[in-house]
Amino acid sequence: MTNEDEDHSKRIFVGGIPPDATNQQIWDFFGACGEIFEIHRPASLRGGYRWFCFISFLDEQSVKAACELNGHSFPGAPRPLAIAPATKHIRR
């Protein structure tokens, strides 16, 4: 397994994060699952953030714990969170 594969296995996709949520709110919500390495929030074409983010943890056990929050409510979100281990995306 390469370092890239190993790092990828420690990353989750989170759908349903309100665009106005702060990184600190996301960090606080998911920090209970384990130590977060990075939060990546793609920008919207209209400015601000999109309704999803990627969170990288320092270990795979944290990914499992975070995935257990699938279907839970995030403060200010109108719908439940959709959480899954991130998959590689190859741009064509």
C-alpha positions in Angstrom: 0.0 0.0 0.0 1.4 3.4 -1.0 1.4 6.4 1.3 -1.3 8.0 -1.0 -3.5 4.9 -0.5 -2.9 4.8 3.2 -3.7 8.5 3.6 -6.8 8.0 1.5 -8.1 5.3 3.8 -8.2 7.8 6.6 -10.6 10.2 4.7 -14.3 10.5 4.8 -16.9 12.3 2.6 -19.5 14.2 4.5 -22.7 15.4 2.7 -25.2 17.8 4.3 -22.8 20.3 5.9 -24.5 23.7 5.7 -22.4 26.2 3.6 -22.5 28.7 6.4 -21.0 26.2 9.0 -17.6 27.2 10.2 -14.5 24.9 10.1 -14.5 25.1 13.9 -18.0 23.8 14.1 -17.1 20.9 11.8 -13.9 20.2 13.8 -15.9 20.2 17.1 -18.6 17.9 15.8 -16.2 15.3 14.3 -13.3 15.8 16.7 -15.0 13.4 19.2 -14.3 10.6 16.6 -10.6 11.1 16.7 -7.8 13.4 15.8 -8.5 15.4 12.6 -5.6 16.1 10.2 -7.5 18.2 7.7 -10.9 19.5 6.6 -11.3 20.2 2.9 -14.3 22.2 1.8 -14.8 22.7 -1.9 -15.8 26.2 -2.9 -19.1 27.0 -4.6 -19.1 28.7 -8.0 -21.2 31.5 -6.3 -18.8 31.9 -3.5 -18.8 30.3 -0.1 -18.8 26.6 0.4 -20.7 23.7 -1.0 -23.0 21.3 1.0 -20.2 18.8 1.6 -16.6 18.4 2.8 -13.9 15.8 3.2 -12.3 15.1 6.5 -8.9 13.4 6.9 -8.1 11.7 10.2 -4.8 10.5 11.6 -6.0 6.9 11.9 -8.5 4.5 10.4 -10.3 3.9 13.7 -11.4 7.5 13.6 -12.9 7.0 10.2 -15.0 4.1 11.5 -16.2 6.2 14.4 -17.1 9.1 12.1 -19.0 6.9 9.7 -21.2 5.8 12.6 -22.5 9.4 12.6 -24.1 8.8 9.2 -27.8 9.9 9.4 -27.2 12.1 12.5 -28.1 15.8 12.5 -25.5 18.6 12.2 -26.4 21.9 13.8 -28.2 24.1 11.4 -28.6 21.4 8.7 -32.0 20.8 7.2 -31.3 17.1 6.5 -29.3 14.3 8.1 -25.6 13.9 7.3 -24.5 11.4 4.6 -21.1 10.0 5.7 -19.0 7.4 4.0 -15.3 6.5 3.5 -13.9 8.7 0.7 -13.2 6.9 -2.6 -10.5 7.9 -5.1 -11.7 10.2 -7.8 -9.8 10.1 -11.1 -10.3 13.1 -13.2 -10.7 12.4 -16.9 
